[in-house]
Amino acid sequence: MLFYTALIGLLPLLVAATPAQQPLKHTYLEYLSGSDQPRHPAPGYKQSSRPAAYGYEDPANAEFYSNAQVGKTPSWPPYNVEEAYYGLKTFGHTKPVRCMTVDNSTLYDIAILGAPFDTATSWRPGARFGPGGIRNGAQRLGGANRLLGNNAFLDYEIVDCGDSKMTYYSNDLALATLETDYRSLINRPIATAFEADKSSLALDGKHHPRVVMLGGDHTIVLPALRALNEVYGPVSVIHFDSHCDSRHPDKGTLTHGDYFYFAWKEGLMSETNIHAGIRSNCDMPSDIETNFSTVLADEIEDIGWQGVVSRIKARVGDSPVYLTIDIDTLDPAFAPATGTPEIGGWTTREMIKILHGLKDLKIVGADVVEVAPAYDDQAETTQIAAAGMVFELISMMTLTPVVKG
C-alpha cells in the first residue's frame, strides 16, 4: 500500500520531466523538412463546387439511374478501367470477347489469347495454369502507361479472347488448335486504322490485328510463327530467355527446348534473330544454324540496358518482329514460379528499360510464357511480374504500327 502511495506522489514529477511532444506534421513532405508550420492552401484557392456523386461516376450509368429506366440493362460493368474489381477476370479488365465462337465478328486491334499448354516441358510442369495466373496478376493494371506516355487501353480496342481450347491429351492436336485460333485472330479486319495512308508490312498490304499470348510453355511460339508466316512471311525473332530453345530435336520430338529449330527448318524466321538474357548452356551448332545472335545475361553489367537495346535493334533492323519473353529471363528472386529457373537473371526494372528501348520496333506478335503459378510465393510475385511485362508489350505495340517506311 505504501508503495502505491509513493508511486502516485511521484507521477507529477515524472510528467514535469517529460519533454513536450512535438506538434504533428500535416504532410509527409513537412515531416521530412522538419517544418512546424502546416501548409495551408495558396491564396485564392477555392474548393471544388462539383456536386457529390453516388456510385461509379460513369456518364452512361449516371444517366441510366437518373432516368430510372426500369427493365433495361445498363452498360455495366465498365471494362477497360483499372478500378473494375468485378465481372469476369480478364487481363487488365479488358473487354471479354468469345473471339472464336459467337463473337467472331467483333473488331479489335490487339487480342489477348491464353495458351494453357505445358505437356512439352522438360522439367517442372504447371505452365498450363499460366494464363489464369497472369490475368490474376493483372487486376491492378490497365489504363495509361506513365513511363511510355500512352494509354493503349483507351486509344485502341483491346480484348481478352480467353484461352485457346488446347487439349492436354495430344500435343499435336493442342498445338494445331492454337495455330487455327491464332490464324483466325490475325486474319480479320482491324478496329482502328493504324496510319491508314501507309501500307502495312503484311504481304497483302492490309492492316491486321495483333495477338499477345499468355503462356503456357514456350512451345506455343511455333504455332504463332506458322500463322504469322502466312501474313508477313519470315519474321525476326527477339527471344528473351535464360535458355536458347534452339537445340537439335532428339528423335524429332517437339519440346519447349527445340521449337526454334523446327521454326527455322520450316522457313518461319528471318536470318536476323537474337536471344537476350541467356545464361544456360546451349546447343551451339544448332543455335548457329538457326541464325541467332546472343546477348548473355551478365553482359548487362558491362554494356548496360542501353547496350542490350542497341544490340537487339542493330540485329533486327526494320523487319517485322515477333517478341517472346520467357519469364525465366528474370532472376528467380523476381520470378520464382517457372519450370526451369536459372540464377543470375535480370531484374524487373532492367527488363522494363530494355523493352521501352524497343518501343519503335514493328512488333507483329508477342507473348509472355512459362509462368507456373504453383511454384509462386504467397505474394504472387511471378504472376504480377509477368502481367507487368504483358502490359508493357501492349503499350509498346500500340505506339508503333506495322507499316512500311
TORTI-638809 format. One record per residue (C-alpha): residue number from 0; residue in three letters; x, y, z. Coordinates in pm, 1 decimal. Example, Ala and Ser with C-alpha at 12.3 -4.5 7.8 and 13.67 -1.06 7.14 Angstrom:
<atoms>
  num  residuo         X         Y         Z
    0      ALA    1230.0    -450.0     780.0
    1      SER    1367.0    -106.0     714.0
</atoms>
This chain:
<atoms>
  num  residuo         X         Y         Z
    0      MET       0.0       0.0       0.0
    1      LEU     283.2     233.6      90.2
    2      PHE     448.7     151.7    -247.2
    3      TYR     142.1     260.8    -448.9
    4      THR     104.9     577.3    -238.5
    5      ALA     466.8     673.4    -309.7
    6      LEU     425.1     597.8    -682.4
    7      ILE     119.7     824.8    -705.1
    8      GLY     316.7    1100.1    -535.8
    9      LEU     595.1    1072.5    -797.4
   10      LEU     363.0    1099.1   -1100.6
   11      PRO     354.1    1484.4   -1109.2
   12      LEU     734.5    1489.6   -1105.1
   13      LEU     756.0    1235.1   -1391.5
   14      VAL     511.0    1433.4   -1605.2
   15      ALA     702.1    1757.1   -1546.7
   16      ALA    1028.4    1588.8   -1652.9
   17      THR     879.3    1456.4   -1981.5
   18      PRO     981.3    1673.1   -2281.3
   19      ALA     699.8    1849.7   -2463.1
   20      GLN     558.3    1646.8   -2751.2
   21      GLN     648.1    1781.3   -3091.8
   22      PRO     349.6    1910.3   -3293.2
   23      LEU     222.2    1671.7   -3557.9
   24      LYS     326.2    1746.8   -3914.2
   25      HIS      47.1    1786.8   -4165.5
   26      THR     210.2    1617.4   -4463.7
   27      TYR     488.9    1372.5   -4525.8
   28      LEU     691.8    1644.5   -4700.6
   29      GLU     655.7    1868.5   -4397.2
   30      TYR     774.0    1582.1   -4180.5
   31      LEU    1084.8    1543.9   -4395.0
   32      SER    1153.0    1917.9   -4399.4
   33      GLY    1120.8    1949.8   -4022.1
   34      SER     881.2    2244.5   -4057.4
   35      ASP     639.3    2300.0   -3773.1
   36      GLN     414.5    2514.4   -3989.0
   37      PRO     124.7    2348.7   -4171.1
   38      ARG      99.0    2419.3   -4541.4
   39      HIS    -227.1    2598.0   -4595.2
   40      PRO    -391.5    2632.9   -4939.5
   41      ALA    -244.5    2908.5   -5150.7
   42      PRO    -421.6    3248.8   -5155.0
   43      GLY    -718.3    3245.7   -5388.4
   44      TYR    -774.6    2871.4   -5357.4
   45      LYS   -1140.1    2774.4   -5393.3
   46      GLN   -1289.7    2443.0   -5303.1
   47      SER   -1437.7    2249.2   -5594.9
   48      SER   -1807.2    2315.0   -5643.4
   49      ARG   -1853.7    1977.9   -5812.6
   50      PRO   -2155.7    1807.9   -5656.9
   51      ALA   -2114.0    1478.1   -5480.9
   52      ALA   -2199.6    1174.2   -5691.4
   53      TYR   -2325.9     834.7   -5589.0
   54      GLY   -2161.2     515.3   -5712.5
   55      TYR   -1934.0     488.1   -6011.7
   56      GLU   -1904.0     822.3   -6192.2
   57      ASP   -1970.2     689.2   -6539.4
   58      PRO   -2185.2     922.3   -6755.5
   59      ALA   -2375.1     641.6   -6924.4
   60      ASN   -2468.2     474.2   -6597.8
   61      ALA   -2541.3     805.9   -6424.7
   62      GLU   -2791.0     884.6   -6697.6
   63      PHE   -2940.6     538.4   -6673.2
   64      TYR   -3005.6     560.8   -6299.8
   65      SER   -3115.3     923.8   -6303.3
   66      ASN   -3376.1     847.4   -6567.7
   67      ALA   -3488.0     534.7   -6384.4
   68      GLN   -3510.6     323.8   -6698.5
   69      VAL   -3666.9      27.9   -6527.8
   70      GLY   -3628.0    -305.2   -6704.7
   71      LYS   -3326.5    -200.5   -6914.0
   72      THR   -2971.7    -319.1   -6856.1
   73      PRO   -2703.5     -52.0   -6813.7
   74      SER   -2360.3     -78.9   -6977.7
   75      TRP   -2216.2    -248.0   -6674.1
   76      PRO   -1952.1    -337.6   -6566.8
   77      PRO   -1736.8     -67.2   -6722.9
   78      TYR   -1448.8    -267.2   -6868.1
   79      ASN   -1115.3    -108.7   -6963.5
   80      VAL   -1086.9      73.9   -6631.2
   81      GLU    -843.1     -42.6   -6367.5
   82      GLU   -1093.1      24.2   -6088.1
   83      ALA   -1322.6    -256.4   -6205.6
   84      TYR   -1276.2    -523.3   -5936.7
   85      TYR   -1575.7    -721.6   -6053.5
   86      GLY   -1707.6    -901.3   -6357.5
   87      LEU   -1510.2   -1162.2   -6549.1
   88      LYS   -1140.4   -1181.4   -6466.2
   89      THR    -984.7   -1060.7   -6789.7
   90      PHE    -637.6    -917.8   -6838.2
   91      GLY    -634.8    -562.9   -6703.3
   92      HIS   -1016.9    -563.8   -6714.6
   93      THR   -1019.6    -558.8   -7092.1
   94      LYS   -1344.6    -645.2   -7263.0
   95      PRO   -1415.9   -1021.5   -7264.2
   96      VAL   -1489.8   -1147.3   -7615.3
   97      ARG   -1561.4   -1503.2   -7732.2
   98      CYS   -1343.1   -1446.8   -8034.8
   99      MET   -1352.2   -1798.3   -8176.4
  100      THR   -1727.9   -1855.2   -8140.9
  101      VAL   -2031.2   -1627.7   -8108.7
  102      ASP   -1833.7   -1300.5   -8101.3
  103      ASN   -1619.0   -1375.8   -8404.8
  104      SER   -1742.6   -1063.0   -8583.6
  105      THR   -1615.0    -829.0   -8307.6
  106      LEU   -1339.1    -595.7   -8427.0
  107      TYR   -1027.0    -527.2   -8221.9
  108      ASP    -669.5    -404.6   -8256.2
  109      ILE    -498.0    -637.9   -8012.9
  110      ALA    -634.1    -969.1   -7887.5
  111      ILE    -510.1   -1130.7   -7568.6
  112      LEU    -511.4   -1508.6   -7600.0
  113      GLY    -429.6   -1764.9   -7332.1
  114      ALA    -243.6   -2080.8   -7429.7
  115      PRO    -290.2   -2331.4   -7143.6
  116      PHE     -27.5   -2584.2   -7251.3
  117      ASP     264.6   -2744.9   -7065.9
  118      THR     294.8   -3101.3   -7190.4
  119      ALA     614.1   -3026.6   -7385.1
  120      THR     813.5   -2916.6   -7081.2
  121      SER    1144.9   -3075.7   -6987.5
  122      TRP    1145.0   -3012.9   -6612.4
  123      ARG     866.9   -2882.0   -6385.3
  124      PRO     515.4   -2871.7   -6537.7
  125      GLY     239.2   -2627.6   -6440.1
  126      ALA     253.8   -2356.6   -6706.4
  127      ARG     -88.3   -2465.1   -6834.3
  128      PHE    -218.7   -2254.1   -6545.8
  129      GLY      -6.9   -1958.0   -6653.9
  130      PRO    -280.0   -1769.5   -6845.9
  131      GLY    -503.5   -1761.1   -6539.2
  132      GLY    -212.0   -1664.1   -6318.6
  133      ILE    -110.9   -1376.2   -6543.8
  134      ARG    -468.0   -1247.8   -6557.0
  135      ASN    -480.3   -1271.2   -6179.8
  136      GLY    -162.6   -1064.7   -6159.0
  137      ALA    -311.2    -800.8   -6388.4
  138      GLN    -607.8    -697.4   -6176.0
  139      ARG    -446.4    -364.9   -6085.1
  140      LEU    -327.5    -297.0   -6439.6
  141      GLY    -486.4    -112.0   -6728.2
  142      GLY    -507.9     247.4   -6832.8
  143      ALA    -214.7     476.8   -6902.3
  144      ASN     147.7     372.9   -6914.5
  145      ARG     307.6     667.6   -6742.2
  146      LEU     661.5     575.1   -6847.7
  147      LEU     575.0     546.0   -7216.6
  148      GLY     320.9     829.0   -7211.5
  149      ASN      31.6     648.9   -7378.6
  150      ASN    -291.3     471.6   -7287.6
  151      ALA    -330.5     172.7   -7515.2
  152      PHE    -647.2      61.8   -7339.0
  153      LEU    -818.8     393.5   -7407.8
  154      ASP    -683.7     468.9   -7754.5
  155      TYR    -730.7     125.3   -7910.0
  156      GLU    -966.3    -169.6   -7898.8
  157      ILE    -802.0    -437.4   -7684.9
  158      VAL    -996.8    -750.0   -7596.6
  159      ASP    -938.7   -1067.6   -7398.6
  160      CYS   -1036.9   -1371.7   -7603.0
  161      GLY    -996.9   -1613.6   -7315.4
  162      ASP    -796.2   -1932.5   -7369.6
  163      SER    -745.8   -2147.3   -7675.5
  164      LYS    -917.2   -2484.8   -7636.6
  165      MET    -593.5   -2683.5   -7616.0
  166      THR    -635.6   -3047.1   -7514.0
  167      TYR    -388.8   -3198.8   -7269.1
  168      TYR    -420.9   -3547.0   -7424.5
  169      SER    -237.8   -3476.5   -7751.1
  170      ASN      39.6   -3225.0   -7809.1
  171      ASP     -11.4   -3231.7   -8185.1
  172      LEU    -384.1   -3162.7   -8156.7
  173      ALA    -333.9   -2893.9   -7890.8
  174      LEU     -76.5   -2702.9   -8096.0
  175      ALA    -285.0   -2739.9   -8411.9
  176      THR    -583.3   -2591.4   -8226.9
  177      LEU    -375.0   -2295.2   -8112.6
  178      GLU    -246.2   -2240.3   -8465.3
  179      THR    -600.6   -2237.5   -8601.9
  180      ASP    -715.0   -1990.7   -8336.3
  181      TYR    -415.5   -1763.5   -8389.7
  182      ARG    -465.3   -1766.7   -8766.1
  183      SER    -829.7   -1675.8   -8719.8
  184      LEU    -749.0   -1385.0   -8487.5
  185      ILE    -495.3   -1215.3   -8716.2
  186      ASN    -695.4   -1256.5   -9036.3
  187      ARG    -982.0   -1023.1   -8951.9
  188      PRO   -1042.1    -654.4   -9017.5
  189      ILE    -876.5    -422.4   -8769.2
  190      ALA   -1081.6    -191.7   -8545.7
  191      THR    -853.6     114.3   -8568.1
  192      ALA    -685.7     242.3   -8884.0
  193      PHE    -314.3     248.2   -8795.7
  194      GLU    -181.1     518.3   -9029.3
  195      ALA    -424.4     409.6   -9299.3
  196      ASP    -235.8     617.0   -9559.0
  197      LYS      64.6     382.7   -9528.4
  198      SER      94.4      26.8   -9649.9
  199      SER     120.1    -248.3   -9394.5
  200      LEU     421.4    -479.6   -9384.3
  201      ALA     176.0    -764.7   -9436.0
  202      LEU     209.9    -947.8   -9767.0
  203      ASP    -139.4    -835.5   -9868.5
  204      GLY     -66.1    -470.5   -9775.8
  205      LYS    -357.1    -464.7   -9530.0
  206      HIS    -355.3    -381.4   -9159.7
  207      HIS    -409.9    -686.6   -8942.4
  208      PRO    -495.1    -722.9   -8572.4
  209      ARG    -218.0    -844.5   -8345.3
  210      VAL    -214.5   -1106.8   -8071.1
  211      VAL     -42.1   -1116.2   -7731.8
  212      MET     -33.7   -1467.8   -7589.9
  213      LEU     -27.1   -1570.8   -7225.4
  214      GLY     157.1   -1898.3   -7176.1
  215      GLY     183.8   -2182.0   -7138.6
  216      ASP     518.6   -2342.6   -7211.4
  217      HIS     740.0   -2191.5   -7479.2
  218      THR     640.3   -2442.6   -7746.5
  219      ILE     335.8   -2224.4   -7819.3
  220      VAL     559.8   -1989.6   -8020.4
  221      LEU     577.7   -2238.4   -8309.5
  222      PRO     201.7   -2228.9   -8391.7
  223      ALA     212.7   -1848.7   -8370.7
  224      LEU     506.2   -1826.8   -8613.4
  225      ARG     331.8   -2064.1   -8854.0
  226      ALA      20.4   -1846.4   -8860.7
  227      LEU     216.5   -1520.5   -8884.1
  228      ASN     423.9   -1653.8   -9173.6
  229      GLU     113.7   -1660.7   -9391.9
  230      VAL      53.9   -1290.3   -9323.3
  231      TYR     406.0   -1142.0   -9303.6
  232      GLY     642.9   -1407.9   -9434.2
  233      PRO     954.3   -1486.6   -9226.8
  234      VAL     985.1   -1260.5   -8921.2
  235      SER    1276.1   -1163.9   -8698.8
  236      VAL    1250.9   -1315.9   -8352.6
  237      ILE    1357.8   -1137.1   -8035.5
  238      HIS    1381.6   -1410.6   -7778.0
  239      PHE    1414.3   -1316.0   -7409.0
  240      ASP    1507.5   -1629.0   -7217.2
  241      SER    1768.8   -1790.6   -6997.1
  242      HIS    1784.8   -2084.3   -7245.0
  243      CYS    1838.8   -2084.6   -7621.3
  244      ASP    1546.1   -2316.0   -7712.0
  245      SER    1712.6   -2391.7   -8045.6
  246      ARG    1869.1   -2729.8   -7975.4
  247      HIS    1857.6   -3008.3   -8230.9
  248      PRO    1546.5   -3217.1   -8154.5
  249      ASP    1602.7   -3561.1   -8005.7
  250      LYS    1443.6   -3815.7   -8239.1
  251      GLY    1222.8   -3545.0   -8388.3
  252      THR    1031.9   -3477.9   -8064.2
  253      LEU     896.2   -3123.3   -8036.6
  254      THR     952.5   -2967.1   -7693.0
  255      HIS     988.7   -2624.3   -7536.5
  256      GLY    1365.2   -2654.3   -7588.6
  257      ASP    1378.1   -2710.0   -7965.2
  258      TYR    1077.5   -2535.8   -8126.1
  259      PHE    1304.9   -2271.3   -8281.6
  260      TYR    1489.0   -2545.5   -8470.0
  261      PHE    1157.4   -2657.4   -8620.7
  262      ALA    1064.2   -2296.8   -8699.6
  263      TRP    1395.4   -2241.3   -8876.4
  264      LYS    1363.5   -2559.2   -9080.9
  265      GLU    1011.2   -2453.2   -9184.5
  266      GLY    1137.1   -2112.4   -9304.0
  267      LEU     930.9   -1916.7   -9048.7
  268      MET    1216.5   -1697.5   -8919.5
  269      SER    1440.6   -1447.2   -9092.2
  270      GLU    1819.4   -1454.2   -9067.6
  271      THR    1826.4   -1173.4   -8809.1
  272      ASN    1714.1   -1335.0   -8484.0
  273      ILE    1851.6   -1269.0   -8136.4
  274      HIS    1847.0   -1417.6   -7788.3
  275      ALA    1872.7   -1192.8   -7482.3
  276      GLY    1922.4   -1288.4   -7118.6
  277      ILE    2089.3   -1623.6   -7190.4
  278      ARG    2282.3   -1784.6   -6903.3
  279      SER    2234.0   -2157.2   -6957.1
  280      ASN    2425.7   -2396.6   -7182.6
  281      CYS    2310.5   -2404.6   -7545.3
  282      ASP    2341.8   -2644.7   -7836.6
  283      MET    2588.0   -2414.6   -8013.4
  284      PRO    2599.2   -2583.0   -8359.3
  285      SER    2218.5   -2584.4   -8374.0
  286      ASP    2194.8   -2227.9   -8244.5
  287      ILE    2438.6   -2103.7   -8508.8
  288      GLU    2244.4   -2290.2   -8777.1
  289      THR    1922.5   -2111.3   -8678.8
  290      ASN    2090.9   -1770.3   -8719.6
  291      PHE    2056.8   -1646.2   -8363.8
  292      SER    2282.9   -1379.8   -8222.8
  293      THR    2306.7   -1369.4   -7843.2
  294      VAL    2319.8   -1120.0   -7557.5
  295      LEU    2426.1   -1303.7   -7242.9
  296      ALA    2260.0   -1209.9   -6915.8
  297      ASP    2581.3   -1098.6   -6747.0
  298      GLU    2675.6    -867.8   -7034.2
  299      ILE    2435.7    -612.8   -6892.9
  300      GLU    2697.8    -546.0   -6623.7
  301      ASP    2935.8    -421.4   -6894.1
  302      ILE    2712.2    -263.9   -7159.6
  303      GLY    2409.8    -162.9   -6951.7
  304      TRP    2048.9    -183.3   -7064.2
  305      GLN    2126.1      70.2   -7338.9
  306      GLY    2386.8    -164.1   -7482.6
  307      VAL    2139.2    -453.2   -7480.7
  308      VAL    1885.7    -239.0   -7668.0
  309      SER    2144.9    -129.2   -7923.0
  310      ARG    2249.2    -488.3   -7993.8
  311      ILE    1889.4    -601.0   -8041.0
  312      LYS    1789.3    -311.0   -8267.9
  313      ALA    2102.4    -343.6   -8479.2
  314      ARG    2021.4    -711.4   -8529.4
  315      VAL    1652.8    -696.2   -8628.5
  316      GLY    1653.0    -362.0   -8811.5
  317      ASP    1324.3    -254.0   -8968.6
  318      SER    1181.1    -600.2   -9025.1
  319      PRO     857.4    -733.7   -8873.3
  320      VAL     935.7    -871.4   -8526.9
  321      TYR     795.5   -1142.6   -8306.2
  322      LEU     889.9   -1071.5   -7942.2
  323      THR     872.2   -1354.7   -7692.4
  324      ILE     950.7   -1337.7   -7320.4
  325      ASP    1018.6   -1644.3   -7110.3
  326      ILE     958.3   -1532.5   -6753.4
  327      ASP    1281.4   -1708.0   -6652.5
  328      THR    1467.8   -1422.0   -6819.6
  329      LEU    1414.4   -1259.0   -6482.9
  330      ASP    1616.9   -1374.8   -6186.5
  331      PRO    1432.2   -1624.3   -5961.7
  332      ALA    1430.4   -1353.0   -5694.7
  333      PHE    1178.6   -1169.2   -5915.3
  334      ALA    1008.9   -1467.3   -6081.9
  335      PRO    1046.8   -1796.5   -5895.3
  336      ALA     737.0   -1962.9   -6040.9
  337      THR     868.0   -2116.5   -6361.0
  338      GLY     959.4   -2462.7   -6478.7
  339      THR    1333.9   -2417.2   -6534.7
  340      PRO    1462.8   -2128.5   -6320.0
  341      GLU    1823.3   -2011.4   -6361.5
  342      ILE    2007.1   -1783.1   -6120.6
  343      GLY    2184.8   -1469.1   -6240.2
  344      GLY    1895.6   -1316.6   -6433.4
  345      TRP    1781.1    -961.3   -6489.7
  346      THR    1568.6    -750.3   -6259.2
  347      THR    1217.7    -638.4   -6348.7
  348      ARG    1339.6    -279.8   -6372.5
  349      GLU    1615.0    -373.6   -6618.2
  350      MET    1365.0    -569.7   -6824.2
  351      ILE    1123.0    -278.0   -6843.6
  352      LYS    1400.3     -40.6   -6950.7
  353      ILE    1506.7    -279.4   -7226.1
  354      LEU    1150.7    -323.0   -7350.4
  355      HIS    1091.8      51.9   -7359.2
  356      GLY    1407.0      86.3   -7565.2
  357      LEU    1242.8    -138.5   -7826.9
  358      LYS     915.2      56.0   -7844.5
  359      ASP     973.5     174.3   -8202.6
  360      LEU    1013.5    -177.3   -8343.1
  361      LYS     737.7    -319.1   -8563.0
  362      ILE     608.7    -597.5   -8343.4
  363      VAL     360.9    -825.9   -8520.1
  364      GLY     303.7   -1052.4   -8222.2
  365      ALA     427.5   -1114.6   -7868.5
  366      ASP     392.5   -1338.6   -7566.5
  367      VAL     493.4   -1397.4   -7205.2
  368      VAL     534.2   -1766.4   -7126.8
  369      GLU     648.0   -2033.0   -6880.0
  370      VAL     457.4   -1893.2   -6580.4
  371      ALA     375.4   -2181.9   -6345.3
  372      PRO     169.4   -2037.3   -6057.8
  373      ALA     200.5   -2347.4   -5839.4
  374      TYR     562.3   -2254.8   -5761.1
  375      ASP     487.9   -1890.3   -5680.4
  376      ASP     511.3   -1735.1   -5337.0
  377      GLN     215.5   -1611.3   -5134.8
  378      ALA     255.7   -1261.0   -5277.0
  379      GLU     214.3   -1395.9   -5634.6
  380      THR     540.4   -1225.0   -5731.9
  381      THR     588.0   -1407.3   -6061.6
  382      GLN     232.2   -1359.6   -6180.7
  383      ILE     247.2    -987.0   -6106.7
  384      ALA     582.1    -957.5   -6287.6
  385      ALA     450.3   -1146.4   -6590.8
  386      ALA     137.4    -932.0   -6604.4
  387      GLY     354.7    -622.6   -6593.9
  388      MET     554.6    -749.0   -6892.3
  389      VAL     233.6    -805.4   -7089.7
  390      PHE     115.3    -454.9   -7000.9
  391      GLU     441.6    -308.8   -7133.0
  392      LEU     417.9    -511.8   -7453.8
  393      ILE      65.0    -393.5   -7527.1
  394      SER     162.4     -32.4   -7461.2
  395      MET     463.3     -66.0   -7692.8
  396      MET     272.8    -231.8   -7975.1
  397      THR      14.5      43.3   -7995.3
  398      LEU     287.6     306.1   -8022.2
  399      THR     430.6     166.0   -8345.5
  400      PRO     211.2      42.6   -8631.4
  401      VAL     338.1    -234.6   -8857.3
  402      VAL     378.5     -19.3   -9170.6
  403      LYS     637.7      28.1   -9439.9
  404      GLY     886.3     310.8   -9411.6
</atoms>
